[in-house]
């Protein structure tokens, strides 16, 4: 692993350069190879968003009560530096069980993504912990063992996956070989006004090159919504939802235990009666 790709337009350049040197020293001192270095980054996908200048959108805007579709999901993607190990992505959507899932009896465990949900479609620390322990850890361990590589891994992540810090502390014992690395300086500047303008121009140019009908207003709206921070009220609501899910899981586990206990008790009673 000889280099790290840093988004210069949204980073503190001086601190980021120091982080790159620190990263290179860790790789050299610990002897990591490309197969052992993993990176993860999260991105928002507005999968129902229509460009404002298309004929379909223009017609719909004339209809009374029209609301533009802005269904958004968040994807956390991960792979190693050599590119031959891609981890099942973490996907966060608004709904835990969409209508299509119910209609077609979709088993979420069989999806090619690790499906999670909350009302903002945001990656939370709880989701990050689950993904690392249930997806990343097992996949990396299997990959390294199959290639007879030392059971050690350097995992660099986007700050979206690390709120609050201390992700490494939540990794279960069998995956403690994963070293989590988070560098300061890769986050956005306090006032990245120029960076946003440059991004808009770059995206607009790319869209025109691909023959897409997009304008500056479309891109600005998406960027602003994607970088919108959660309010304290929203954070509390997310925490309450996670707590409700946890309590529901506990209740479900207790119900299963009681059911099994009841079945065993009936079996014993039946056996005694027959005897």
ABEGO torsion letter per residue (X at the ends): XABBBBBAAABBAAAAAAAAAAAAAAAAAAGBBAAABBBBBBBBBBAABBBAABAAAAAAAABBGBBBBABBBBBBBBBBAAGABBBBBBBBBABABBAAAAAAGBBAAABABBBBBBAAGBBBAAAAAAAAAAAAAAAAAAAAAAAGBBBBBBBBBBAAAAOBBGAAAABBAAAAABBBBBBBGABBBABBAAAAAAAAAAAAAAAAAAGBBBBAAAAAAAAAAAABBBBAAAAAAAAAAAAAAAAAAAAAAAAAAAAAAAAAAAAAAAAAAAX
